[in-house]
Amino acid sequence: MSNQRITIRDVAISIGSSIVGGVESLSFSVKRDGTFAYEGNNYFPVEIVDGKIEITGEIERAYIDAELINLICPSNQSIWPSFTITGVITSGKTPGRTATLIGCKFDSFDVNGLGQDGYAKNKLPFKALNWKISE
């Protein structure tokens, strides 16, 4: 099992091509389980196969443009749409590179929970479907 915790800065939250917010502090981890592959009646494994990947994270002090979200997502839509997070890595194995988290969803989020300044008052845990690191 491999678990890597990464922190990023200069974070943008986008839905489609529209940037709907930013984040002061964000960290995420990528957890990959490895399993052994056996051949025939062998007692010793012949290979270690990459298993399931889980990407989870936590956003602290997010700014969300509620007006823009209301334009993108009709008020009768009760589910927050998936979004993309992009930022510069400050820790982990590749600092200075850009990380993109794709297909993100908040565990729970209420636009009405935003302060008048548009900042979320609580930490926002999220999950992502995929990630990539670019130069």
ABEGO torsion letter per residue (X at the ends): XBBBBBBBBGBBBBBEABBABBBABBBBBBBBBBBBBBBEABABBABBBBBBBBBBBBBBGBBBBAAAAAAABBAABABBBBBBBBBBBABEABBGBBBBBBGBBBABBBAAABBAAGBBABBBBBBBABBBBBX
